[in-house]
């Protein structure tokens, strides 16, 4: 499995440093996506109906659970980053901590997958899943992750999203409290 992981990394990363345009685009995807996704979640919370607020809230919970799960995995399993083992070309700076699973990919896929569970956010969730996949591959391209780091992060994100979805009625009181603190009376009546 490790041979496949390294071979796939080398196949994707071999193009790094060959085109400044491609490098800039994929560095942007690799680095900026979490911030863009945060803005989308904020937009869904403040600009949407109650269903979109639920999706935004649940996405936040999914991110928290996903990042906690990722952290716990990293406590028990260490996998070095490609640049630590002198594989490929590294285009962005990164600490030489454990690469598995990818925190960036866990973060953005936790949002994307969670948005798929709600009918009102399914289309945006589908678009964000596609962008998450491109961003994950970009993390490999820029030399800071192996492909299995991305795959592991996707599994963690799916796990966290399913858990949050299954438990959403137990966390609903927090959502109700937050919405009641908002000035818009029309949204409160939807609860």
Buried (B, 14 or more C-beta within 10 A) or exposed (E): EEEEBBEBBEEBBEEBBEEEEEBEBBBEBBBEBBEBBBEBBEEBBEEBEBBBBBBBBBBBBBBEBBBEBBEEBBEEEEBBBBBBEEBBBBBBEBEEEBBBBBBBBBBBBBBBBBBBBBEBBEEBBEEBBEBBBBBBBBBBBBBBBBBBBBBBBBEBBBBBBBBBBEEBEEEBEEBEEEBEEEEEEEBBEEE
